[in-house]
Amino acid sequence: MTKTNLSLNRPIAIIDIETTGLSIGSDRIIEISILKLSPDGTEEVHTFRVNPTIPIPAEVSAIHHIFDKDVQNEPTFKELAPKLFQILDPCDLGGYNSNKFDIPLLVEEFLRADQEFDMQNRKSIDVQNIFHKMEQRTLSAAYKFYCHKDLENAHSAEADVRATFDILLAQLQKYDSLQPNVNFLHSFSSATDNVDLAGRIVRNKNGVEVFNFGKHKGKPVAEIFKSEPSYYNWMMDGDFPLSTKRVITQLRLKAFNK
């Protein structure tokens, strides 16, 4: 059991993943570690290696030291999905750069496994965004700054997930302006008001869904899909996450049904 000054109304799962690359739409998880904390202080750690079913590039293996031979006999994500879903239900989520990468890729993997992992009613805490807002710096630097220790075994999912949680606790102790509850930390660690998990579509200050990339950045999605229908087709055929494609399809239907 872990004593923390983080106020929880339901469990929170701090996650870290190692992957075949950085594309949410095409890369795969090869290792996932979950630190699950319950409101009563109970702590669980779950770490899984995953067969990505695609080769791990040599330059990526050089970073996290996980090679094809290390995962060839491990279960696929689809095989692990029911167990992971059970562990993560009904948790809020946290991580380091998790809003931008870990959570969108995790949701993408669930979608590929034909399992709906709904983030709509979950809060998410991105420790990196808190760090950047408070101090502006990598996970190793954050660990050194807040915990006064060197991070050993960086890019090992379990070492990284433990360091991420230690940093979060240190941030709560250091900054009086941070409130130790998930709702506040969810809002504070959100860099943008994302409509899709990857942040390709965001809401502007007026609450309108706009593009957050490319030639139409800042322009309303509904207007572009009406004036340039081929842009929707280009996105649907492109290397965008399935979760993003679902969002733009909903926005397109909404635009044409008005």
C-alpha positions as CSV (number, residue, x, y, z in Angstrom):
1,M,0.0,0.0,0.0
2,T,1.3,3.4,-1.0
3,K,0.5,6.6,0.9
4,T,0.1,9.6,-1.4
5,N,-1.2,13.1,-1.2
6,L,-3.1,12.6,-4.5
7,S,-6.8,12.6,-3.9
8,L,-8.6,9.8,-5.8
9,N,-12.3,9.2,-6.3
10,R,-11.5,6.1,-8.5
11,P,-8.4,4.2,-9.5
12,I,-5.8,5.9,-11.7
13,A,-3.4,4.0,-14.0
14,I,0.0,5.5,-14.7
15,I,1.0,4.0,-18.0
16,D,4.2,3.8,-20.1
17,I,4.7,2.1,-23.5
18,E,7.6,1.1,-25.6
19,T,6.8,0.9,-29.3
20,T,8.0,0.1,-32.8
21,G,8.1,3.8,-33.6
22,L,6.3,7.1,-33.2
23,S,3.4,6.8,-35.7
24,I,0.1,6.4,-33.8
25,G,-1.5,5.2,-37.1
26,S,1.0,2.5,-38.0
27,D,3.3,1.6,-35.1
28,R,2.7,-1.0,-32.4
29,I,3.2,-1.5,-28.7
30,I,5.9,-3.9,-27.7
31,E,5.9,-3.3,-24.0
32,I,3.4,-1.7,-21.6
33,S,3.7,-1.1,-17.9
34,I,0.8,0.0,-15.7
35,L,1.0,1.3,-12.2
36,K,-2.5,1.2,-10.8
37,L,-3.4,3.1,-7.7
38,S,-6.7,2.7,-5.9
39,P,-8.4,5.4,-3.6
40,D,-7.6,3.2,-0.6
41,G,-3.8,3.3,-1.4
42,T,-3.6,-0.1,-2.9
43,E,-1.0,-0.4,-5.6
44,E,-0.6,-2.8,-8.5
45,V,2.1,-3.0,-11.1
46,H,1.5,-4.9,-14.4
47,T,4.1,-5.2,-17.1
48,F,3.7,-7.0,-20.4
49,R,5.8,-7.6,-23.5
50,V,3.8,-7.7,-26.7
51,N,4.4,-9.2,-30.1
52,P,3.8,-6.3,-32.4
53,T,3.4,-8.6,-35.5
54,I,5.7,-6.2,-37.4
55,P,9.5,-5.8,-37.3
56,I,11.1,-3.5,-34.8
57,P,13.4,-1.1,-36.6
58,A,17.1,-1.4,-35.5
59,E,17.3,2.3,-34.6
60,V,14.3,2.0,-32.3
61,S,15.7,-1.2,-30.6
62,A,18.9,0.8,-30.0
63,I,16.9,3.1,-27.8
64,H,14.8,0.7,-25.7
65,H,16.9,-2.4,-26.2
66,I,13.9,-4.6,-27.1
67,F,14.5,-6.7,-30.2
68,D,12.4,-8.9,-32.5
69,K,13.7,-12.0,-30.8
70,D,12.6,-10.7,-27.4
71,V,8.9,-10.5,-28.3
72,Q,8.5,-13.1,-31.0
73,N,6.9,-15.6,-28.5
74,E,4.9,-13.0,-26.6
75,P,1.1,-12.6,-27.0
76,T,-0.2,-10.1,-29.5
77,F,-2.0,-7.0,-28.3
78,K,-5.3,-8.5,-29.5
79,E,-4.6,-11.5,-27.3
80,L,-3.8,-9.3,-24.3
81,A,-6.6,-6.8,-24.9
82,P,-9.2,-8.4,-22.6
83,K,-6.8,-8.5,-19.7
84,L,-5.5,-5.0,-20.2
85,F,-9.1,-3.7,-20.5
86,Q,-10.0,-5.4,-17.2
87,I,-7.0,-3.8,-15.5
88,L,-7.7,-0.4,-16.8
89,D,-11.4,-0.4,-16.2
90,P,-12.6,2.0,-14.7
91,C,-9.4,3.9,-14.3
92,D,-8.4,7.5,-15.1
93,L,-5.0,7.5,-16.9
94,G,-1.7,9.3,-16.4
95,G,1.7,9.2,-17.9
96,Y,4.6,11.2,-19.3
97,N,3.7,12.7,-22.7
98,S,0.7,10.4,-22.5
99,N,-1.9,12.7,-23.8
100,K,0.0,13.1,-27.1
101,F,1.4,9.6,-27.5
102,D,0.8,6.8,-25.0
103,I,-3.0,7.1,-24.7
104,P,-3.8,7.7,-28.4
105,L,-1.6,4.7,-29.4
106,L,-3.1,2.6,-26.6
107,V,-6.7,3.4,-27.8
108,E,-5.6,2.7,-31.4
109,E,-4.4,-0.7,-30.4
110,F,-7.7,-1.5,-28.7
111,L,-9.5,-0.4,-31.8
112,R,-7.3,-2.7,-34.0
113,A,-8.3,-5.4,-31.5
114,D,-12.0,-4.6,-32.1
115,Q,-12.4,-3.4,-28.5
116,E,-13.8,0.0,-27.7
117,F,-11.7,1.8,-25.1
118,D,-13.7,5.0,-24.3
119,M,-11.8,8.0,-23.0
120,Q,-14.9,10.2,-22.9
121,N,-15.6,9.6,-19.2
122,R,-12.0,9.2,-18.1
123,K,-9.6,11.9,-16.9
124,S,-6.0,12.0,-18.0
125,I,-3.0,13.5,-16.3
126,D,0.1,14.3,-18.4
127,V,3.0,14.7,-16.1
128,Q,5.2,16.1,-19.0
129,N,2.7,19.0,-19.6
130,I,2.8,19.8,-15.8
131,F,6.6,19.7,-15.9
132,H,6.7,22.0,-19.0
133,K,4.3,24.4,-17.6
134,M,6.1,24.6,-14.3
135,E,9.7,24.2,-15.2
136,Q,10.0,23.8,-19.0
137,R,12.4,20.0,-19.6
138,T,13.0,14.8,-20.6
139,L,11.8,12.3,-18.1
140,S,15.4,11.8,-16.9
141,A,15.8,15.5,-16.3
142,A,12.5,15.7,-14.6
143,Y,13.4,12.8,-12.3
144,K,16.7,14.5,-11.4
145,F,15.1,17.9,-10.8
146,Y,12.2,16.7,-8.7
147,C,13.4,13.5,-7.1
148,H,17.2,14.4,-6.9
149,K,18.1,11.0,-8.4
150,D,19.5,9.6,-11.6
151,L,17.0,7.6,-13.6
152,E,18.5,4.1,-14.2
153,N,17.2,1.9,-17.0
154,A,15.6,4.7,-18.8
155,H,13.3,3.5,-21.7
156,S,12.5,0.4,-19.7
157,A,8.7,0.7,-19.4
158,E,8.5,-0.3,-15.7
159,A,11.4,2.0,-14.7
160,D,9.8,4.9,-16.6
161,V,6.3,4.4,-15.2
162,R,7.7,4.3,-11.6
163,A,9.7,7.5,-12.2
164,T,6.7,9.2,-13.7
165,F,4.6,8.5,-10.7
166,D,7.4,9.6,-8.3
167,I,7.7,12.9,-10.3
168,L,3.9,13.5,-10.0
169,L,4.1,13.1,-6.2
170,A,7.1,15.4,-6.0
171,Q,5.3,18.0,-8.2
172,L,2.3,18.0,-5.8
173,Q,4.6,18.6,-2.9
174,K,6.6,21.3,-4.6
175,Y,3.9,23.5,-6.0
176,D,1.2,24.8,-3.7
177,S,-0.9,25.9,-6.7
178,L,-1.4,22.3,-7.8
179,Q,-4.5,20.7,-6.4
180,P,-4.0,17.0,-5.5
181,N,-7.1,15.8,-7.3
182,V,-7.6,14.2,-10.7
183,N,-10.1,16.7,-12.1
184,F,-7.7,19.6,-11.6
185,L,-4.6,17.8,-12.8
186,H,-6.5,16.6,-15.9
187,S,-7.3,20.2,-16.8
188,F,-3.9,21.6,-15.9
189,S,-1.9,19.0,-17.8
190,S,-4.0,19.3,-21.0
191,A,-2.1,21.3,-23.6
192,T,-5.1,21.8,-25.9
193,D,-8.8,21.0,-25.9
194,N,-8.5,18.0,-28.1
195,V,-11.5,16.6,-30.0
196,D,-9.5,13.5,-31.1
197,L,-6.9,11.8,-29.0
198,A,-4.0,12.6,-31.3
199,G,-4.8,16.3,-31.2
200,R,-5.3,16.6,-35.0
201,I,-8.6,18.3,-34.3
202,V,-9.0,20.7,-31.4
203,R,-11.6,23.2,-30.2
204,N,-10.8,26.9,-30.5
205,K,-11.7,29.5,-27.8
206,N,-15.2,29.6,-29.2
207,G,-15.6,25.8,-28.9
208,V,-15.5,25.2,-32.6
209,E,-13.8,22.1,-33.9
210,V,-10.8,23.2,-36.0
211,F,-7.8,21.6,-37.7
212,N,-4.6,21.6,-35.6
213,F,-2.2,20.7,-38.5
214,G,-1.4,21.3,-42.1
215,K,-2.6,23.9,-44.6
216,H,-6.0,24.3,-42.9
217,K,-4.7,24.7,-39.4
218,G,-7.1,26.9,-37.3
219,K,-9.9,26.6,-39.8
220,P,-13.3,25.0,-38.9
221,V,-13.5,21.3,-39.9
222,A,-17.1,21.6,-41.0
223,E,-16.4,24.5,-43.3
224,I,-13.4,22.7,-45.0
225,F,-15.3,19.5,-45.5
226,K,-18.1,21.4,-47.2
227,S,-15.8,23.6,-49.4
228,E,-13.2,21.0,-50.1
229,P,-14.7,17.5,-49.8
230,S,-11.6,15.8,-51.1
231,Y,-9.8,16.8,-47.9
232,Y,-11.9,14.4,-45.9
233,N,-11.1,11.6,-48.4
234,W,-7.4,12.4,-48.2
235,M,-7.5,12.1,-44.4
236,M,-9.5,8.8,-44.5
237,D,-6.9,7.4,-47.0
238,G,-3.9,8.7,-45.0
239,D,-1.8,7.5,-42.1
240,F,-4.1,8.9,-39.5
241,P,-5.2,7.0,-36.4
242,L,-8.5,5.1,-36.6
243,S,-9.7,7.2,-33.6
244,T,-9.1,10.4,-35.6
245,K,-10.9,9.0,-38.6
246,R,-13.9,8.2,-36.5
247,V,-14.0,11.8,-35.2
248,I,-13.7,13.4,-38.6
249,T,-16.5,11.1,-39.9
250,Q,-18.7,12.2,-37.1
251,L,-17.9,15.9,-37.7
252,R,-18.6,15.5,-41.4
253,L,-22.0,13.8,-40.8
254,K,-22.8,16.6,-38.3
255,A,-21.8,19.3,-40.8
256,F,-24.0,17.9,-43.7
257,N,-27.0,17.2,-41.4
258,K,-27.3,20.8,-40.3
